[in-house]
Amino acid sequence: MSSKDADRITAAQQTLDTLFDISQLLNTQLDKETLATCVGMIEGGVNPEALAAVIQELRREAAGLGGPDTR
């Protein structure tokens, strides 16, 4: 791996860490892996508002089923 690649990986990790900190402050209840998946989907063109709506709906359904994810 080149130093340029290592720098990109480090920058991406720092960005994800910062986004996770913001996510925690906003009480999104997203773990780092889920947040990274969401960021990747948004970078791939998914509408962020639509993604947020889907996450909220999944949480409502999980809560309604009495499942373990009652956020």
N, C-alpha and C positions, 0 to 999 in steps of 0.2 A: 504494500500500500504506500502510495506517495504521501509526502507531507501535506500536499494540497488536499488529498482525499481525507487525511486524518483531521485537517483543519475544518473541512466541511462537516465531518461527523461530529466533531466537538461543538461546532456552532449549532448544528441541528439539536444536539442533546441539551445545550444551554437554552435554546429557544423552547424546547419541550418542557424543561424544568421551570422556566419563567411562566409559560402557559399553565402549567400545573399549579404553580403558586397562585396565579390569578383565579384559576378554577376553584381552588380551595377557599380563597377569600370570598368568592361569589357563592360558595356552598352548592356547587353543581353536583356534588356527590359522584363525580366521575373519577375512576382510578386512572393511573398514568397510561395503562395499556389502552383503555377505552378512549381516553382523550387523544392518544396518538392515532388511533383508528379514525376518529372523527376528523382530525386535522388532515389525515391522508385523503379521506373522502372529500373534504372541502377543497383540498388542493387539486383533486381529480375532477372537480366541477359540480359536486353536489351542492345544492342550495342550502346555506347554513340554517336559514329559518325553517325550511322543510325538515332538515335533519333534527333540529331541536324539537319540532312538533312530533316527530316519530319517537324520539326518546321519551318525551313526556307521555305520549299515548302508551308506550310499552310499560312505563312505570305505573300508569293508572290501571292497566290491565293486570299487571303483576300484583298490585295492591288489592284489586277486586277479587282475584283468585286466592288471596291469602297466601301467596307464594313467599319465598324467603326475601325477595327484593320488594320491600314495601315502601320504597322512597317515593 
